[in-house]
Amino acid sequence: MELSFAAATDVGRQRNHNEDNFLIDKKLRLFMVADGMGGHAAGEVASSIAVHEIRDAVNNKKDLLDRYRVDHPGVQPYEILQVLEHAVQEACGAVFRRAQAEPDKRGMGTTATVLLIAGTGDHLRGFIAHVGDSRVYLARQNQVHVLTEDHSLMNELVRRGKLNREQIETSPYKQYKNAVTRAVGVNGSVEVDTFDFDILPGDRFLICSDGMYAYVDEGELPRQLADGEVKEVPKRLVEVANKGGGHDNITAVVIRVSTTSAELSPKTSEVGLKLDVLKGMQMFRFLSFKELAQVAAIAQSSEFAKDQTVFSVGQPGDAMYIVASGSVKLLKGDSLVAELGRGHHFGELALVERSSRSLTAIASEPTRLVVIGRKDFLDLIKREPAAAVKMLWSFVQVLGQRLRKTNDDLADALHGDKHGGKTETDNLAQE
């Protein structure tokens, strides 16, 4: 997959200087936007320091990125995320020290939203590090997904249920609309959101400051990011923001992923398959696209031939399985308990407890399964508490449904014993 990209920035209609900064490093495939804040042009200084410090810190780990690019087995995605988090912390310290050294710049800070694209060929992966209220948008298959969460007062109030987004303009908190709850450089360190995900051919990204996304029409964004030469896209987006009022500095970085070289590759198909299967499951129905992509990142795809055993009674359970294609028979001895097709899952208790398998699972035909291991699942819910609550709540509902069915079956069996070992259904059938 090949990348094309372009950027534009503008002071807007209501500011007298531009405190936004952006950076594109073609060799590192590193893209970022920083929206500075502070008096006496200190915001411009903060954002400039941040983008250069982050770039230098990432470049210092170029050997790690190169090894990941050639699919070196010793380099894991979490190591790349650690590189980005460290880079943002380096920038935070540098901005803070500059502010302490120059009294007129005390309290200056900046947002920092970073996208690194790593990997090679048909397997590209996106890595995001994010602080503040700039954003990363992903346009995929005519849908738009926001891959970052605003660290702003208004978003925090919405998240806590104090108001909804439609009430923001009439809220008494409107005067704090631009207040951020996290920024790079205000203190010596900062909490950094990090996230990695698979990139597909045809994906299009917009990294932008709030002066841009205030005027984004998400319904139009897929078309806007796809139309014409890539170098013209950021300019057109800036024009849209200025026509809308240009209340703040405006910055847009646009990245396109080609659809030619690897559109039908096995790895690319696997990524799409995992997402499609997972989003159809009740257990993951409350997850956002970002959260679903995090689950897909820990899921593996495995193929089984007809009559091949997936697992046997008594084996340790350490994973949940979802049928992506084909079908699986669940057996108790020689008795068929169930036959599961596409979208059904089994072995889910292994995600939350160590136990032995109580059934044998065998592929009824050539079958592909999506597999989620317990260790990876537990690591994910530790890192992502909000997603963990959603998944575990759904998990409890699934288990509740299973328990009710078991109780109903037991009640039917007991009732059948009172009728000579036959259920009412059996008796009606005989009649």
C-alpha positions in Angstrom: 0.0 0.0 0.0 1.3 3.4 -0.9 0.7 6.7 0.9 0.0 10.2 -0.5 -0.4 13.2 1.8 -0.6 17.0 2.0 -1.3 19.7 4.6 -2.4 23.2 5.0 -2.7 25.7 7.8 -4.3 29.2 8.1 -4.7 31.9 10.8 -8.5 31.9 10.3 -10.7 34.9 10.3 -10.7 36.0 13.9 -7.1 35.6 15.2 -4.1 37.7 14.4 -1.4 35.0 14.5 -1.3 31.3 14.0 -0.5 29.1 17.0 -1.0 25.8 15.1 1.9 23.7 13.9 2.0 20.5 11.8 4.7 18.2 10.7 5.0 15.6 8.0 8.0 13.3 7.9 7.9 11.3 4.7 10.7 8.9 5.7 9.3 8.1 9.1 5.7 8.2 7.8 5.0 10.5 10.8 2.2 13.0 10.8 1.1 15.4 13.6 -0.9 18.5 14.4 -0.2 20.7 17.5 -2.6 23.5 18.5 -0.7 25.9 20.9 -2.1 28.0 23.8 -0.7 30.8 25.8 -0.3 34.6 25.7 2.5 36.6 24.0 2.6 34.1 21.1 3.7 31.4 23.6 1.2 29.0 22.0 3.1 29.1 18.8 6.4 28.4 20.6 4.8 25.5 22.5 3.4 23.8 19.4 6.7 24.4 17.5 8.7 22.8 20.3 6.3 19.9 20.5 6.3 18.8 16.8 10.1 19.0 16.6 10.8 17.2 19.9 8.3 14.4 19.0 9.9 14.0 15.5 13.4 13.9 17.0 12.4 11.4 19.6 10.8 9.1 17.1 13.7 9.4 14.7 16.0 8.3 17.5 14.1 4.9 17.5 14.2 4.6 13.7 16.0 1.3 14.0 13.0 -0.2 15.9 10.6 1.1 13.2 12.7 -0.4 10.5 12.7 -3.8 12.2 9.0 -3.6 12.6 8.7 -2.7 8.9 10.4 -5.9 7.8 8.1 -7.9 10.2 10.8 -8.7 12.7 9.3 -11.2 15.2 11.0 -9.5 18.1 9.2 -6.1 17.7 5.7 -5.9 19.0 3.1 -3.1 18.4 3.2 -2.1 22.0 6.8 -1.2 21.6 5.9 1.3 18.9 3.2 2.8 21.1 5.9 3.2 23.9 8.1 5.1 21.5 5.3 7.5 20.7 4.3 8.0 24.4 7.9 8.6 25.3 8.2 11.1 22.4 5.2 13.1 23.7 6.6 13.0 27.2 9.9 14.4 25.9 8.0 17.2 24.2 6.0 17.9 27.4 9.2 18.2 29.4 10.8 20.5 26.8 7.8 22.9 26.6 7.5 23.0 30.4 11.2 23.7 30.9 11.1 26.5 28.3 8.0 28.0 30.1 9.8 27.9 33.5 12.9 29.6 32.0 10.9 32.5 30.4 8.3 34.1 32.7 6.2 35.5 29.8 5.6 32.0 28.6 4.5 30.5 32.0 1.6 28.2 31.5 2.0 27.7 27.8 1.0 24.4 26.3 -0.2 22.6 23.2 -2.3 19.8 22.0 -0.3 17.0 20.3 -2.0 14.5 18.0 0.3 12.1 16.3 -0.2 9.4 13.7 2.7 7.0 12.8 2.2 4.5 9.9 4.5 1.5 10.2 4.8 -1.8 8.5 5.3 -2.6 4.9 3.6 -4.0 1.8 0.1 -5.3 2.4 0.3 -4.9 6.2 0.3 -1.3 7.4 -0.5 -0.4 11.0 -1.5 2.9 12.4 -0.2 4.1 15.8 -1.7 7.1 17.5 -0.5 9.2 20.4 -2.9 11.9 21.5 -3.2 14.8 24.1 -5.7 17.6 23.9 -8.6 18.3 21.6 -7.1 18.0 18.1 -8.5 15.0 16.3 -7.8 12.1 13.9 -10.6 11.1 11.5 -10.7 7.9 9.6 -12.9 7.7 6.4 -13.4 4.0 5.5 -16.0 2.7 3.1 -18.0 5.9 3.2 -18.2 5.9 7.0 -16.3 8.3 9.3 -14.8 7.3 12.6 -13.1 9.7 15.1 -10.1 7.8 16.4 -9.3 10.2 19.3 -11.2 11.5 22.3 -11.2 15.2 23.0 -9.5 16.1 26.3 -11.8 19.0 26.8 -14.1 20.3 29.5 -17.1 20.1 27.3 -16.4 16.5 26.3 -15.8 15.5 29.9 -19.2 17.0 30.8 -20.9 15.0 28.0 -19.0 11.9 29.0 -20.3 12.2 32.6 -23.8 12.8 31.4 -24.0 16.4 32.7 -25.2 17.6 29.2 -25.5 16.3 25.7 -23.8 17.7 22.6 -26.9 19.5 21.4 -26.9 21.5 24.7 -23.3 22.8 24.4 -24.2 26.1 22.6 -26.9 27.0 25.2 -25.0 25.7 28.2 -23.7 28.1 30.9 -20.3 26.3 30.3 -20.2 27.6 26.7 -17.6 30.2 27.7 -15.2 27.3 28.5 -15.9 25.6 25.2 -12.2 25.7 24.2 -10.8 24.7 27.6 -8.7 21.5 27.5 -8.3 19.1 30.4 -4.9 17.8 29.2 -2.1 19.6 27.3 1.5 19.1 26.5 3.9 21.3 28.5 1.5 22.8 31.1 3.1 20.4 33.6 6.3 18.4 33.4 4.4 15.3 32.3 1.1 14.4 30.9 -1.2 11.4 30.4 -1.0 10.2 26.8 -3.7 8.3 25.0 -2.2 5.6 22.7 -3.9 3.3 20.2 -2.9 1.0 17.3 -5.0 -0.4 14.5 -4.9 -2.1 11.1 -4.9 0.1 8.0 -6.8 -1.0 4.9 -6.4 0.0 1.3 -8.6 3.0 0.6 -8.4 4.4 4.1 -8.2 8.2 4.3 -7.2 10.2 7.3 -7.7 13.8 8.5 -5.6 15.1 11.4 -6.8 18.5 12.4 -7.1 21.2 15.0 -10.4 22.3 16.5 -10.5 25.3 14.2 -10.9 22.8 11.4 -13.2 20.2 12.8 -15.7 22.7 14.1 -16.7 23.1 10.4 -16.4 19.4 9.4 -19.6 17.8 8.0 -18.9 14.1 8.7 -21.4 13.0 6.1 -19.5 14.9 3.4 -16.0 14.1 4.7 -15.4 10.7 2.9 -16.1 12.4 -0.4 -14.1 15.5 0.5 -11.0 13.4 1.4 -11.3 11.3 -1.8 -12.0 13.9 -4.4 -9.2 15.3 -6.6 -5.5 15.6 -6.1 -4.5 15.0 -2.5 -2.5 18.3 -2.4 -5.7 20.3 -3.0 -7.8 18.6 -0.3 -6.4 20.4 2.8 -6.7 23.7 1.0 -10.3 23.1 0.2 -11.0 22.1 3.8 -9.4 25.3 5.1 -11.5 27.3 2.7 -14.7 25.5 4.1 -13.6 26.5 7.6 -13.0 30.1 6.7 -16.3 30.4 4.9 -18.0 29.0 8.0 -16.5 31.7 10.2 -12.8 30.8 10.8 -13.2 31.3 14.6 -9.7 29.8 15.3 -6.5 28.8 13.6 -7.1 26.1 11.0 -4.8 23.1 10.3 -5.5 20.0 8.3 -3.2 17.1 7.4 -4.7 14.6 4.9 -3.3 11.1 4.3 -4.6 8.6 1.6 -3.8 4.9 1.4 -3.7 3.6 -2.1 -6.3 0.9 -3.2 -4.2 -0.7 -6.0 -1.3 -2.8 -4.8 -2.8 -4.9 -2.0 -6.5 -4.5 -2.1 -7.2 -8.2 -2.3 -4.3 -9.5 -0.2 -4.9 -12.2 2.3 -3.8 -10.0 5.3 -6.1 -7.2 4.2 -9.0 -9.6 3.8 -8.3 -11.0 7.2 -8.5 -7.5 8.8 -11.8 -6.8 7.2 -13.1 -10.2 8.1 -12.2 -9.9 11.8 -13.9 -6.5 12.1 -17.1 -7.7 10.3 -17.4 -10.8 12.6 -16.7 -8.9 15.8 -19.1 -6.1 15.2 -21.9 -8.6 14.7 -21.4 -10.1 18.1 -23.6 -9.2 21.1 -20.6 -9.2 23.3 -19.1 -6.3 21.4 -22.2 -4.4 20.3 -21.7 -1.4 22.6 -18.1 -0.8 21.5 -17.1 2.2 19.4 -15.2 1.7 16.2 -11.9 2.5 17.9 -12.7 0.0 20.7 -13.7 -2.6 18.2 -10.5 -2.1 16.3 -8.6 -2.7 19.5 -10.3 -6.0 20.0 -9.6 -6.9 16.3 -5.9 -6.1 16.9 -5.7 -8.9 19.6 -7.7 -11.4 17.6 -6.1 -14.0 15.4 -7.6 -15.9 12.4 -7.1 -19.7 12.1 -8.3 -22.1 9.5 -9.4 -25.7 10.1 -10.0 -28.5 7.6 -13.1 -30.6 7.6 -13.2 -32.9 10.7 -10.2 -31.2 12.3 -10.4 -30.9 16.0 -10.4 -27.3 17.4 -10.1 -28.5 21.0 -11.0 -31.6 23.0 -12.7 -32.4 26.3 -10.3 -31.9 29.2 -7.9 -29.6 27.4 -7.0 -26.3 29.2 -9.3 -23.4 27.9 -7.4 -20.3 27.1 -9.4 -18.7 24.2 -12.8 -17.8 22.8 -13.6 -18.8 19.2 -15.9 -17.0 16.7 -17.0 -18.7 13.5 -16.1 -16.5 10.6 -17.0 -19.0 7.9 -17.9 -22.7 7.8 -19.3 -24.4 10.9 -18.3 -26.2 14.1 -19.8 -29.2 15.9 -19.8 -29.2 19.7 -19.8 -32.8 21.0 -20.2 -34.4 24.5 -18.8 -37.8 23.9 -20.5 -39.0 20.7 -23.6 -36.8 21.3 -24.0 -33.6 19.3 -24.7 -30.7 21.6 -24.8 -27.9 18.9 -23.7 -27.0 15.5 -22.6 -23.4 15.1 -22.3 -21.3 11.9 -21.0 -17.9 11.0 -21.2 -15.3 13.7 -21.6 -17.8 16.6 -19.1 -18.1 19.3 -18.0 -20.7 21.8 -15.5 -21.2 24.6 -16.1 -17.7 26.0 -15.8 -18.7 29.6 -12.1 -19.2 29.0 -11.7 -15.4 28.7 -12.5 -15.0 32.4 -11.5 -18.2 34.2 -9.0 -21.0 33.9 -10.8 -24.2 33.4 -10.8 -27.3 31.2 -12.9 -27.7 28.1 -16.2 -29.5 28.8 -16.9 -30.3 25.2 -15.1 -31.2 22.0 -15.2 -28.8 19.1 -14.7 -30.2 15.5 -14.9 -28.4 12.2 -17.9 -29.7 10.2 -16.4 -28.3 6.9 -13.5 -26.1 6.0 -13.8 -23.4 8.6 -12.2 -20.1 9.6 -12.3 -19.1 13.2 -11.4 -15.8 14.9 -9.6 -16.5 18.1 -9.2 -14.2 21.1 -6.8 -15.4 23.8 -7.4 -14.9 27.5 -4.1 -13.2 28.2 -4.5 -10.7 25.4 -8.1 -10.0 26.4 -7.2 -9.4 30.1 -4.3 -7.1 29.0 -6.8 -5.1 26.8 -9.4 -4.6 29.6 -6.7 -3.5 32.0 -5.6 -0.8 29.5 -9.0 0.2 28.4 -11.4 0.4 31.4 -14.2 2.1 29.5 -14.3 -0.6 26.9 -13.9 -3.2 29.6 -17.1 -2.1 31.3 -19.0 -2.3 28.0 -17.6 -5.8 27.1 -18.1 -7.3 30.6 -21.6 -5.9 30.8 -22.4 -7.6 27.5 -20.6 -10.7 28.7 -22.8 -10.9 31.8 -25.9 -10.5 29.5 -24.7 -13.4 27.3 -24.1 -15.6 30.3 -27.5 -14.6 31.7 -29.2 -15.8 28.6 -27.3 -19.1 28.7 -28.3 -19.5 32.4 -32.0 -18.9 31.6 -31.9 -21.4 28.8 -30.2 -24.0 31.0 -32.8 -23.4 33.7 -35.6 -23.7 31.1 -34.1 -27.0 29.8 -33.7 -28.3 33.3 -37.3 -27.4 34.2 -38.5 -29.1 31.0 -36.5 -32.2 31.8 -37.9 -32.3 35.4 -41.4 -31.8 34.1 -40.8 -34.6 31.5 -39.8 -37.0 34.3 -43.2 -36.5 36.0 -44.8 -37.6 32.7 -43.0 -40.9 32.4 -39.7 -39.3 31.1 -41.4 -37.5 28.2 -41.9 -33.8 27.9 -45.1 -32.1 27.1 -43.7 -31.5 23.6 -43.0 -35.2 23.2 -46.6 -36.1 24.3 -48.1 -33.5 21.9 -46.0 -34.9 19.1 -47.3 -38.4 19.8 -50.8 -37.2 19.9 
